[in-house]
Amino acid sequence: MKCNVGCTDRILRIVVGIVLIALVALGKVGWWGWLGVIPLATGLFRFCPLYTLLGMNTSNSCRIK
């Protein structure tokens, strides 16, 4: 798995994932909030399979490797 998620993209994915999971835990949203696991995982692993299929790569904007 080659890193294809950049710093800003990574931070946004992690935040969105945590917020969605927290909303499920608080009972504010339904089962679909568990989809927050996907952006959380792709942010933590810095790899997005969809980016690979689409030929995208945002990791060039990241200075920390």
Predicted model as a PDB file, atoms N, CA, C, CB and O in Angstrom, pLDDT in the B-factor column:
MODEL        1                                                                  
ATOM      1  N   MET A   1       0.848  -1.175   0.000  1.00 79.00           N  
ATOM      2  CA  MET A   1       0.000   0.000   0.000  1.00 79.00           C  
ATOM      3  C   MET A   1       0.893   1.237   0.000  1.00 79.00           C  
ATOM      4  CB  MET A   1      -0.965  -0.001   1.223  1.00 79.00           C  
ATOM      5  O   MET A   1       1.622   1.495   0.958  1.00 79.00           O  
ATOM      6  N   LYS A   2       0.825   1.977  -1.064  1.00 87.00           N  
ATOM      7  CA  LYS A   2       1.593   3.189  -1.177  1.00 87.00           C  
ATOM      8  C   LYS A   2       0.757   4.356  -0.647  1.00 87.00           C  
ATOM      9  CB  LYS A   2       2.032   3.429  -2.640  1.00 87.00           C  
ATOM     10  O   LYS A   2      -0.429   4.470  -0.956  1.00 87.00           O  
ATOM     11  N   CYS A   3       1.376   5.204   0.140  1.00 91.00           N  
ATOM     12  CA  CYS A   3       0.689   6.355   0.722  1.00 91.00           C  
ATOM     13  C   CYS A   3       0.137   7.248  -0.387  1.00 91.00           C  
ATOM     14  CB  CYS A   3       1.644   7.156   1.640  1.00 91.00           C  
ATOM     15  O   CYS A   3       0.884   7.677  -1.267  1.00 91.00           O  
ATOM     16  N   ASN A   4      -1.176   7.533  -0.350  1.00 93.00           N  
ATOM     17  CA  ASN A   4      -1.767   8.417  -1.347  1.00 93.00           C  
ATOM     18  C   ASN A   4      -2.710   9.445  -0.726  1.00 93.00           C  
ATOM     19  CB  ASN A   4      -2.511   7.601  -2.379  1.00 93.00           C  
ATOM     20  O   ASN A   4      -3.489  10.080  -1.437  1.00 93.00           O  
ATOM     21  N   VAL A   5      -2.644   9.614   0.599  1.00 94.00           N  
ATOM     22  CA  VAL A   5      -3.471  10.591   1.296  1.00 94.00           C  
ATOM     23  C   VAL A   5      -2.551  11.604   1.958  1.00 94.00           C  
ATOM     24  CB  VAL A   5      -4.404   9.906   2.346  1.00 94.00           C  
ATOM     25  O   VAL A   5      -1.706  11.241   2.777  1.00 94.00           O  
ATOM     26  N   GLY A   6      -2.715  12.872   1.604  1.00 93.00           N  
ATOM     27  CA  GLY A   6      -1.871  13.945   2.125  1.00 93.00           C  
ATOM     28  C   GLY A   6      -2.260  14.395   3.519  1.00 93.00           C  
ATOM     29  O   GLY A   6      -3.224  13.897   4.101  1.00 93.00           O  
ATOM     30  N   CYS A   7      -1.491  15.354   4.056  1.00 93.00           N  
ATOM     31  CA  CYS A   7      -1.664  15.811   5.440  1.00 93.00           C  
ATOM     32  C   CYS A   7      -3.037  16.426   5.704  1.00 93.00           C  
ATOM     33  CB  CYS A   7      -0.594  16.820   5.779  1.00 93.00           C  
ATOM     34  O   CYS A   7      -3.732  16.018   6.635  1.00 93.00           O  
ATOM     35  N   THR A   8      -3.426  17.397   4.896  1.00 93.00           N  
ATOM     36  CA  THR A   8      -4.720  18.056   5.111  1.00 93.00           C  
ATOM     37  C   THR A   8      -5.852  17.058   4.923  1.00 93.00           C  
ATOM     38  CB  THR A   8      -4.897  19.254   4.146  1.00 93.00           C  
ATOM     39  O   THR A   8      -6.787  17.010   5.721  1.00 93.00           O  
ATOM     40  N   ASP A   9      -5.762  16.277   3.883  1.00 94.00           N  
ATOM     41  CA  ASP A   9      -6.758  15.245   3.590  1.00 94.00           C  
ATOM     42  C   ASP A   9      -6.847  14.263   4.763  1.00 94.00           C  
ATOM     43  CB  ASP A   9      -6.403  14.493   2.273  1.00 94.00           C  
ATOM     44  O   ASP A   9      -7.938  13.867   5.172  1.00 94.00           O  
ATOM     45  N   ARG A  10      -5.700  13.880   5.290  1.00 95.00           N  
ATOM     46  CA  ARG A  10      -5.636  12.929   6.395  1.00 95.00           C  
ATOM     47  C   ARG A  10      -6.326  13.481   7.644  1.00 95.00           C  
ATOM     48  CB  ARG A  10      -4.179  12.579   6.709  1.00 95.00           C  
ATOM     49  O   ARG A  10      -7.120  12.786   8.279  1.00 95.00           O  
ATOM     50  N   ILE A  11      -6.021  14.726   7.991  1.00 96.00           N  
ATOM     51  CA  ILE A  11      -6.614  15.348   9.177  1.00 96.00           C  
ATOM     52  C   ILE A  11      -8.128  15.432   9.032  1.00 96.00           C  
ATOM     53  CB  ILE A  11      -6.022  16.754   9.409  1.00 96.00           C  
ATOM     54  O   ILE A  11      -8.860  15.117   9.970  1.00 96.00           O  
ATOM     55  N   LEU A  12      -8.600  15.853   7.866  1.00 97.00           N  
ATOM     56  CA  LEU A  12     -10.052  15.951   7.643  1.00 97.00           C  
ATOM     57  C   LEU A  12     -10.734  14.593   7.751  1.00 97.00           C  
ATOM     58  CB  LEU A  12     -10.338  16.561   6.271  1.00 97.00           C  
ATOM     59  O   LEU A  12     -11.808  14.484   8.343  1.00 97.00           O  
ATOM     60  N   ARG A  13     -10.125  13.568   7.190  1.00 97.00           N  
ATOM     61  CA  ARG A  13     -10.697  12.225   7.261  1.00 97.00           C  
ATOM     62  C   ARG A  13     -10.791  11.732   8.705  1.00 97.00           C  
ATOM     63  CB  ARG A  13      -9.861  11.251   6.431  1.00 97.00           C  
ATOM     64  O   ARG A  13     -11.809  11.170   9.108  1.00 97.00           O  
ATOM     65  N   ILE A  14      -9.735  11.942   9.474  1.00 98.00           N  
ATOM     66  CA  ILE A  14      -9.730  11.488  10.866  1.00 98.00           C  
ATOM     67  C   ILE A  14     -10.784  12.222  11.672  1.00 98.00           C  
ATOM     68  CB  ILE A  14      -8.349  11.691  11.498  1.00 98.00           C  
ATOM     69  O   ILE A  14     -11.513  11.605  12.449  1.00 98.00           O  
ATOM     70  N   VAL A  15     -10.874  13.541  11.496  1.00 98.00           N  
ATOM     71  CA  VAL A  15     -11.863  14.331  12.243  1.00 98.00           C  
ATOM     72  C   VAL A  15     -13.279  13.910  11.879  1.00 98.00           C  
ATOM     73  CB  VAL A  15     -11.674  15.834  11.969  1.00 98.00           C  
ATOM     74  O   VAL A  15     -14.110  13.699  12.763  1.00 98.00           O  
ATOM     75  N   VAL A  16     -13.561  13.787  10.591  1.00 98.00           N  
ATOM     76  CA  VAL A  16     -14.907  13.386  10.145  1.00 98.00           C  
ATOM     77  C   VAL A  16     -15.254  11.998  10.683  1.00 98.00           C  
ATOM     78  CB  VAL A  16     -14.997  13.397   8.593  1.00 98.00           C  
ATOM     79  O   VAL A  16     -16.371  11.771  11.149  1.00 98.00           O  
ATOM     80  N   GLY A  17     -14.304  11.081  10.619  1.00 98.00           N  
ATOM     81  CA  GLY A  17     -14.547   9.729  11.130  1.00 98.00           C  
ATOM     82  C   GLY A  17     -14.855   9.721  12.612  1.00 98.00           C  
ATOM     83  O   GLY A  17     -15.799   9.060  13.046  1.00 98.00           O  
ATOM     84  N   ILE A  18     -14.070  10.449  13.397  1.00 98.00           N  
ATOM     85  CA  ILE A  18     -14.293  10.500  14.848  1.00 98.00           C  
ATOM     86  C   ILE A  18     -15.628  11.150  15.174  1.00 98.00           C  
ATOM     87  CB  ILE A  18     -13.157  11.264  15.542  1.00 98.00           C  
ATOM     88  O   ILE A  18     -16.352  10.688  16.056  1.00 98.00           O  
ATOM     89  N   VAL A  19     -15.956  12.228  14.459  1.00 98.00           N  
ATOM     90  CA  VAL A  19     -17.233  12.915  14.718  1.00 98.00           C  
ATOM     91  C   VAL A  19     -18.409  11.990  14.419  1.00 98.00           C  
ATOM     92  CB  VAL A  19     -17.342  14.204  13.868  1.00 98.00           C  
ATOM     93  O   VAL A  19     -19.341  11.904  15.218  1.00 98.00           O  
ATOM     94  N   LEU A  20     -18.379  11.306  13.298  1.00 98.00           N  
ATOM     95  CA  LEU A  20     -19.484  10.397  12.958  1.00 98.00           C  
ATOM     96  C   LEU A  20     -19.632   9.276  13.982  1.00 98.00           C  
ATOM     97  CB  LEU A  20     -19.268   9.799  11.568  1.00 98.00           C  
ATOM     98  O   LEU A  20     -20.745   8.953  14.395  1.00 98.00           O  
ATOM     99  N   ILE A  21     -18.522   8.688  14.388  1.00 98.00           N  
ATOM    100  CA  ILE A  21     -18.579   7.603  15.368  1.00 98.00           C  
ATOM    101  C   ILE A  21     -19.075   8.130  16.718  1.00 98.00           C  
ATOM    102  CB  ILE A  21     -17.189   6.940  15.527  1.00 98.00           C  
ATOM    103  O   ILE A  21     -19.843   7.455  17.404  1.00 98.00           O  
ATOM    104  N   ALA A  22     -18.640   9.324  17.095  1.00 98.00           N  
ATOM    105  CA  ALA A  22     -19.109   9.924  18.349  1.00 98.00           C  
ATOM    106  C   ALA A  22     -20.608  10.201  18.307  1.00 98.00           C  
ATOM    107  CB  ALA A  22     -18.347  11.222  18.635  1.00 98.00           C  
ATOM    108  O   ALA A  22     -21.303  10.007  19.304  1.00 98.00           O  
ATOM    109  N   LEU A  23     -21.105  10.651  17.165  1.00 98.00           N  
ATOM    110  CA  LEU A  23     -22.539  10.914  17.034  1.00 98.00           C  
ATOM    111  C   LEU A  23     -23.360   9.632  17.168  1.00 98.00           C  
ATOM    112  CB  LEU A  23     -22.833  11.583  15.691  1.00 98.00           C  
ATOM    113  O   LEU A  23     -24.453   9.646  17.735  1.00 98.00           O  
ATOM    114  N   VAL A  24     -22.835   8.534  16.647  1.00 98.00           N  
ATOM    115  CA  VAL A  24     -23.515   7.241  16.810  1.00 98.00           C  
ATOM    116  C   VAL A  24     -23.514   6.849  18.286  1.00 98.00           C  
ATOM    117  CB  VAL A  24     -22.826   6.133  15.949  1.00 98.00           C  
ATOM    118  O   VAL A  24     -24.532   6.407  18.819  1.00 98.00           O  
ATOM    119  N   ALA A  25     -22.371   7.015  18.938  1.00 97.00           N  
ATOM    120  CA  ALA A  25     -22.254   6.639  20.348  1.00 97.00           C  
ATOM    121  C   ALA A  25     -23.192   7.461  21.224  1.00 97.00           C  
ATOM    122  CB  ALA A  25     -20.813   6.811  20.824  1.00 97.00           C  
ATOM    123  O   ALA A  25     -23.682   6.974  22.243  1.00 97.00           O  
ATOM    124  N   LEU A  26     -23.440   8.706  20.830  1.00 97.00           N  
ATOM    125  CA  LEU A  26     -24.336   9.570  21.595  1.00 97.00           C  
ATOM    126  C   LEU A  26     -25.801   9.397  21.197  1.00 97.00           C  
ATOM    127  CB  LEU A  26     -23.929  11.016  21.416  1.00 97.00           C  
ATOM    128  O   LEU A  26     -26.688   9.992  21.808  1.00 97.00           O  
ATOM    129  N   GLY A  27     -26.047   8.592  20.187  1.00 97.00           N  
ATOM    130  CA  GLY A  27     -27.422   8.339  19.753  1.00 97.00           C  
ATOM    131  C   GLY A  27     -28.018   9.454  18.912  1.00 97.00           C  
ATOM    132  O   GLY A  27     -29.239   9.538  18.777  1.00 97.00           O  
ATOM    133  N   LYS A  28     -27.181  10.308  18.345  1.00 97.00           N  
ATOM    134  CA  LYS A  28     -27.669  11.440  17.547  1.00 97.00           C  
ATOM    135  C   LYS A  28     -27.960  11.064  16.103  1.00 97.00           C  
ATOM    136  CB  LYS A  28     -26.661  12.561  17.575  1.00 97.00           C  
ATOM    137  O   LYS A  28     -28.798  11.695  15.460  1.00 97.00           O  
ATOM    138  N   VAL A  29     -27.279  10.040  15.581  1.00 97.00           N  
ATOM    139  CA  VAL A  29     -27.515   9.583  14.213  1.00 97.00           C  
ATOM    140  C   VAL A  29     -27.731   8.076  14.226  1.00 97.00           C  
ATOM    141  CB  VAL A  29     -26.327   9.965  13.279  1.00 97.00           C  
ATOM    142  O   VAL A  29     -27.465   7.405  15.223  1.00 97.00           O  
ATOM    143  N   GLY A  30     -28.210   7.565  13.122  1.00 96.00           N  
ATOM    144  CA  GLY A  30     -28.498   6.133  13.021  1.00 96.00           C  
ATOM    145  C   GLY A  30     -27.275   5.305  12.695  1.00 96.00           C  
ATOM    146  O   GLY A  30     -26.134   5.739  12.852  1.00 96.00           O  
ATOM    147  N   TRP A  31     -27.554   4.092  12.233  1.00 96.00           N  
ATOM    148  CA  TRP A  31     -26.504   3.124  11.935  1.00 96.00           C  
ATOM    149  C   TRP A  31     -25.513   3.627  10.893  1.00 96.00           C  
ATOM    150  CB  TRP A  31     -27.118   1.836  11.461  1.00 96.00           C  
ATOM    151  O   TRP A  31     -24.348   3.231  10.907  1.00 96.00           O  
ATOM    152  N   TRP A  32     -25.961   4.492   9.993  1.00 97.00           N  
ATOM    153  CA  TRP A  32     -25.095   4.967   8.915  1.00 97.00           C  
ATOM    154  C   TRP A  32     -23.889   5.741   9.448  1.00 97.00           C  
ATOM    155  CB  TRP A  32     -25.888   5.845   7.958  1.00 97.00           C  
ATOM    156  O   TRP A  32     -22.900   5.906   8.734  1.00 97.00           O  
ATOM    157  N   GLY A  33     -23.959   6.208  10.674  1.00 97.00           N  
ATOM    158  CA  GLY A  33     -22.829   6.918  11.270  1.00 97.00           C  
ATOM    159  C   GLY A  33     -21.597   6.046  11.429  1.00 97.00           C  
ATOM    160  O   GLY A  33     -20.474   6.542  11.511  1.00 97.00           O  
ATOM    161  N   TRP A  34     -21.826   4.720  11.472  1.00 97.00           N  
ATOM    162  CA  TRP A  34     -20.686   3.806  11.558  1.00 97.00           C  
ATOM    163  C   TRP A  34     -19.834   3.836  10.300  1.00 97.00           C  
ATOM    164  CB  TRP A  34     -21.169   2.393  11.814  1.00 97.00           C  
ATOM    165  O   TRP A  34     -18.720   3.313  10.295  1.00 97.00           O  
ATOM    166  N   LEU A  35     -20.342   4.438   9.239  1.00 98.00           N  
ATOM    167  CA  LEU A  35     -19.535   4.613   8.030  1.00 98.00           C  
ATOM    168  C   LEU A  35     -18.336   5.520   8.300  1.00 98.00           C  
ATOM    169  CB  LEU A  35     -20.393   5.194   6.894  1.00 98.00           C  
ATOM    170  O   LEU A  35     -17.421   5.607   7.481  1.00 98.00           O  
ATOM    171  N   GLY A  36     -18.344   6.190   9.441  1.00 98.00           N  
ATOM    172  CA  GLY A  36     -17.212   7.011   9.851  1.00 98.00           C  
ATOM    173  C   GLY A  36     -15.943   6.202  10.052  1.00 98.00           C  
ATOM    174  O   GLY A  36     -14.847   6.760  10.098  1.00 98.00           O  
ATOM    175  N   VAL A  37     -16.087   4.899  10.171  1.00 98.00           N  
ATOM    176  CA  VAL A  37     -14.919   4.026  10.304  1.00 98.00           C  
ATOM    177  C   VAL A  37     -14.074   4.087   9.021  1.00 98.00           C  
ATOM    178  CB  VAL A  37     -15.361   2.557  10.602  1.00 98.00           C  
ATOM    179  O   VAL A  37     -12.851   3.956   9.079  1.00 98.00           O  
ATOM    180  N   ILE A  38     -14.713   4.282   7.885  1.00 97.00           N  
ATOM    181  CA  ILE A  38     -13.995   4.297   6.607  1.00 97.00           C  
ATOM    182  C   ILE A  38     -13.048   5.501   6.509  1.00 97.00           C  
ATOM    183  CB  ILE A  38     -14.995   4.321   5.438  1.00 97.00           C  
ATOM    184  O   ILE A  38     -11.855   5.304   6.278  1.00 97.00           O  
ATOM    185  N   PRO A  39     -13.539   6.750   6.679  1.00 98.00           N  
ATOM    186  CA  PRO A  39     -12.587   7.859   6.612  1.00 98.00           C  
ATOM    187  C   PRO A  39     -11.555   7.808   7.740  1.00 98.00           C  
ATOM    188  CB  PRO A  39     -13.331   9.184   6.659  1.00 98.00           C  
ATOM    189  O   PRO A  39     -10.411   8.220   7.548  1.00 98.00           O  
ATOM    190  N   LEU A  40     -11.947   7.308   8.907  1.00 98.00           N  
ATOM    191  CA  LEU A  40     -10.995   7.187  10.008  1.00 98.00           C  
ATOM    192  C   LEU A  40      -9.864   6.232   9.642  1.00 98.00           C  
ATOM    193  CB  LEU A  40     -11.705   6.707  11.281  1.00 98.00           C  
ATOM    194  O   LEU A  40      -8.693   6.549   9.849  1.00 98.00           O  
ATOM    195  N   ALA A  41     -10.203   5.081   9.108  1.00 97.00           N  
ATOM    196  CA  ALA A  41      -9.183   4.095   8.725  1.00 97.00           C  
ATOM    197  C   ALA A  41      -8.295   4.600   7.592  1.00 97.00           C  
ATOM    198  CB  ALA A  41      -9.847   2.786   8.309  1.00 97.00           C  
ATOM    199  O   ALA A  41      -7.076   4.433   7.635  1.00 97.00           O  
ATOM    200  N   THR A  42      -8.903   5.218   6.578  1.00 97.00           N  
ATOM    201  CA  THR A  42      -8.095   5.709   5.456  1.00 97.00           C  
ATOM    202  C   THR A  42      -7.191   6.856   5.895  1.00 97.00           C  
ATOM    203  CB  THR A  42      -9.000   6.164   4.299  1.00 97.00           C  
ATOM    204  O   THR A  42      -6.101   7.034   5.350  1.00 97.00           O  
ATOM    205  N   GLY A  43      -7.637   7.631   6.873  1.00 96.00           N  
ATOM    206  CA  GLY A  43      -6.788   8.700   7.402  1.00 96.00           C  
ATOM    207  C   GLY A  43      -5.641   8.151   8.232  1.00 96.00           C  
ATOM    208  O   GLY A  43      -4.511   8.628   8.126  1.00 96.00           O  
ATOM    209  N   LEU A  44      -5.923   7.157   9.055  1.00 96.00           N  
ATOM    210  CA  LEU A  44      -4.879   6.575   9.899  1.00 96.00           C  
ATOM    211  C   LEU A  44      -3.835   5.820   9.087  1.00 96.00           C  
ATOM    212  CB  LEU A  44      -5.497   5.647  10.923  1.00 96.00           C  
ATOM    213  O   LEU A  44      -2.645   5.888   9.392  1.00 96.00           O  
ATOM    214  N   PHE A  45      -4.270   5.101   8.057  1.00 95.00           N  
ATOM    215  CA  PHE A  45      -3.347   4.314   7.241  1.00 95.00           C  
ATOM    216  C   PHE A  45      -2.741   5.101   6.080  1.00 95.00           C  
ATOM    217  CB  PHE A  45      -4.058   3.106   6.704  1.00 95.00           C  
ATOM    218  O   PHE A  45      -1.821   4.626   5.414  1.00 95.00           O  
ATOM    219  N   ARG A  46      -3.266   6.317   5.840  1.00 94.00           N  
ATOM    220  CA  ARG A  46      -2.795   7.189   4.764  1.00 94.00           C  
ATOM    221  C   ARG A  46      -2.904   6.522   3.393  1.00 94.00           C  
ATOM    222  CB  ARG A  46      -1.353   7.600   5.021  1.00 94.00           C  
ATOM    223  O   ARG A  46      -2.115   6.800   2.491  1.00 94.00           O  
ATOM    224  N   PHE A  47      -3.886   5.647   3.253  1.00 95.00           N  
ATOM    225  CA  PHE A  47      -4.117   4.956   1.989  1.00 95.00           C  
ATOM    226  C   PHE A  47      -5.607   4.900   1.708  1.00 95.00           C  
ATOM    227  CB  PHE A  47      -3.514   3.534   2.016  1.00 95.00           C  
ATOM    228  O   PHE A  47      -6.393   4.494   2.565  1.00 95.00           O  
ATOM    229  N   CYS A  48      -5.998   5.308   0.504  1.00 95.00           N  
ATOM    230  CA  CYS A  48      -7.397   5.260   0.098  1.00 95.00           C  
ATOM    231  C   CYS A  48      -7.511   4.432  -1.184  1.00 95.00           C  
ATOM    232  CB  CYS A  48      -7.970   6.698  -0.111  1.00 95.00           C  
ATOM    233  O   CYS A  48      -7.003   4.837  -2.230  1.00 95.00           O  
ATOM    234  N   PRO A  49      -8.173   3.276  -1.109  1.00 95.00           N  
ATOM    235  CA  PRO A  49      -8.318   2.439  -2.305  1.00 95.00           C  
ATOM    236  C   PRO A  49      -9.040   3.152  -3.450  1.00 95.00           C  
ATOM    237  CB  PRO A  49      -9.066   1.172  -1.955  1.00 95.00           C  
ATOM    238  O   PRO A  49      -8.716   2.924  -4.615  1.00 95.00           O  
ATOM    239  N   LEU A  50     -10.004   4.003  -3.137  1.00 95.00           N  
ATOM    240  CA  LEU A  50     -10.729   4.737  -4.172  1.00 95.00           C  
ATOM    241  C   LEU A  50      -9.796   5.689  -4.916  1.00 95.00           C  
ATOM    242  CB  LEU A  50     -11.902   5.517  -3.557  1.00 95.00           C  
ATOM    243  O   LEU A  50      -9.909   5.840  -6.133  1.00 95.00           O  
ATOM    244  N   TYR A  51      -8.881   6.327  -4.201  1.00 94.00           N  
ATOM    245  CA  TYR A  51      -7.894   7.194  -4.852  1.00 94.00           C  
ATOM    246  C   TYR A  51      -7.058   6.387  -5.854  1.00 94.00           C  
ATOM    247  CB  TYR A  51      -6.973   7.863  -3.794  1.00 94.00           C  
ATOM    248  O   TYR A  51      -6.741   6.877  -6.937  1.00 94.00           O  
ATOM    249  N   THR A  52      -6.709   5.165  -5.492  1.00 93.00           N  
ATOM    250  CA  THR A  52      -5.922   4.319  -6.391  1.00 93.00           C  
ATOM    251  C   THR A  52      -6.708   4.030  -7.668  1.00 93.00           C  
ATOM    252  CB  THR A  52      -5.528   2.997  -5.692  1.00 93.00           C  
ATOM    253  O   THR A  52      -6.158   4.108  -8.767  1.00 93.00           O  
ATOM    254  N   LEU A  53      -7.985   3.698  -7.527  1.00 95.00           N  
ATOM    255  CA  LEU A  53      -8.819   3.412  -8.693  1.00 95.00           C  
ATOM    256  C   LEU A  53      -8.987   4.634  -9.592  1.00 95.00           C  
ATOM    257  CB  LEU A  53     -10.180   2.912  -8.247  1.00 95.00           C  
ATOM    258  O   LEU A  53      -9.045   4.509 -10.816  1.00 95.00           O  
ATOM    259  N   LEU A  54      -9.066   5.822  -8.974  1.00 95.00           N  
ATOM    260  CA  LEU A  54      -9.269   7.054  -9.734  1.00 95.00           C  
ATOM    261  C   LEU A  54      -7.960   7.699 -10.175  1.00 95.00           C  
ATOM    262  CB  LEU A  54     -10.060   8.037  -8.911  1.00 95.00           C  
ATOM    263  O   LEU A  54      -7.975   8.695 -10.898  1.00 95.00           O  
ATOM    264  N   GLY A  55      -6.839   7.146  -9.751  1.00 93.00           N  
ATOM    265  CA  GLY A  55      -5.538   7.696 -10.115  1.00 93.00           C  
ATOM    266  C   GLY A  55      -5.203   8.980  -9.382  1.00 93.00           C  
ATOM    267  O   GLY A  55      -4.411   9.783  -9.875  1.00 93.00           O  
ATOM    268  N   MET A  56      -5.783   9.185  -8.227  1.00 92.00           N  
ATOM    269  CA  MET A  56      -5.544  10.406  -7.456  1.00 92.00           C  
ATOM    270  C   MET A  56      -4.457  10.176  -6.409  1.00 92.00           C  
ATOM    271  CB  MET A  56      -6.844  10.881  -6.778  1.00 92.00           C  
ATOM    272  O   MET A  56      -4.211   9.050  -5.975  1.00 92.00           O  
ATOM    273  N   ASN A  57      -3.818  11.273  -6.018  1.00 92.00           N  
ATOM    274  CA  ASN A  57      -2.792  11.206  -4.982  1.00 92.00           C  
ATOM    275  C   ASN A  57      -2.648  12.595  -4.371  1.00 92.00           C  
ATOM    276  CB  ASN A  57      -1.426  10.695  -5.560  1.00 92.00           C  
ATOM    277  O   ASN A  57      -2.256  13.534  -5.063  1.00 92.00           O  
ATOM    278  N   THR A  58      -2.956  12.738  -3.093  1.00 91.00           N  
ATOM    279  CA  THR A  58      -2.825  14.029  -2.420  1.00 91.00           C  
ATOM    280  C   THR A  58      -1.622  14.054  -1.490  1.00 91.00           C  
ATOM    281  CB  THR A  58      -4.092  14.348  -1.639  1.00 91.00           C  
ATOM    282  O   THR A  58      -1.406  15.047  -0.796  1.00 91.00           O  
ATOM    283  N   SER A  59      -0.841  12.990  -1.459  1.00 87.00           N  
ATOM    284  CA  SER A  59       0.275  12.915  -0.517  1.00 87.00           C  
ATOM    285  C   SER A  59       1.451  13.805  -0.916  1.00 87.00           C  
ATOM    286  CB  SER A  59       0.744  11.487  -0.396  1.00 87.00           C  
ATOM    287  O   SER A  59       2.351  14.014  -0.103  1.00 87.00           O  
ATOM    288  N   ASN A  60       1.471  14.331  -2.131  1.00 78.00           N  
ATOM    289  CA  ASN A  60       2.560  15.193  -2.552  1.00 78.00           C  
ATOM    290  C   ASN A  60       2.595  16.497  -1.770  1.00 78.00           C  
ATOM    291  CB  ASN A  60       2.448  15.481  -4.023  1.00 78.00           C  
ATOM    292  O   ASN A  60       3.636  17.150  -1.699  1.00 78.00           O  
ATOM    293  N   SER A  61       1.466  16.882  -1.182  1.00 60.00           N  
ATOM    294  CA  SER A  61       1.400  18.142  -0.438  1.00 60.00           C  
ATOM    295  C   SER A  61       1.913  17.989   0.991  1.00 60.00           C  
ATOM    296  CB  SER A  61      -0.030  18.663  -0.418  1.00 60.00           C  
ATOM    297  O   SER A  61       1.960  18.969   1.735  1.00 60.00           O  
ATOM    298  N   CYS A  62       2.294  16.787   1.382  1.00 62.00           N  
ATOM    299  CA  CYS A  62       2.722  16.530   2.754  1.00 62.00           C  
ATOM    300  C   CYS A  62       4.244  16.555   2.857  1.00 62.00           C  
ATOM    301  CB  CYS A  62       2.178  15.180   3.243  1.00 62.00           C  
ATOM    302  O   CYS A  62       4.936  15.899   2.078  1.00 62.00           O  
ATOM    303  N   ARG A  63       4.756  17.306   3.811  1.00 61.00           N  
ATOM    304  CA  ARG A  63       6.204  17.382   4.004  1.00 61.00           C  
ATOM    305  C   ARG A  63       6.714  16.323   4.950  1.00 61.00           C  
ATOM    306  CB  ARG A  63       6.591  18.738   4.519  1.00 61.00           C  
ATOM    307  O   ARG A  63       7.877  15.928   4.874  1.00 61.00           O  
ATOM    308  N   ILE A  64       5.844  15.850   5.855  1.00 56.00           N  
ATOM    309  CA  ILE A  64       6.232  14.837   6.839  1.00 56.00           C  
ATOM    310  C   ILE A  64       5.974  13.463   6.240  1.00 56.00           C  
ATOM    311  CB  ILE A  64       5.450  15.017   8.183  1.00 56.00           C  
ATOM    312  O   ILE A  64       4.857  13.176   5.810  1.00 56.00           O  
ATOM    313  N   LYS A  65       6.977  12.623   6.208  1.00 51.00           N  
ATOM    314  CA  LYS A  65       6.797  11.280   5.635  1.00 51.00           C  
ATOM    315  C   LYS A  65       7.241  10.225   6.593  1.00 51.00           C  
ATOM    316  CB  LYS A  65       7.556  11.134   4.333  1.00 51.00           C  
ATOM    317  O   LYS A  65       7.163   9.036   6.282  1.00 51.00           O  
TER     318      LYS A  65                                                      
ENDMDL                                                                          
END                                                                             
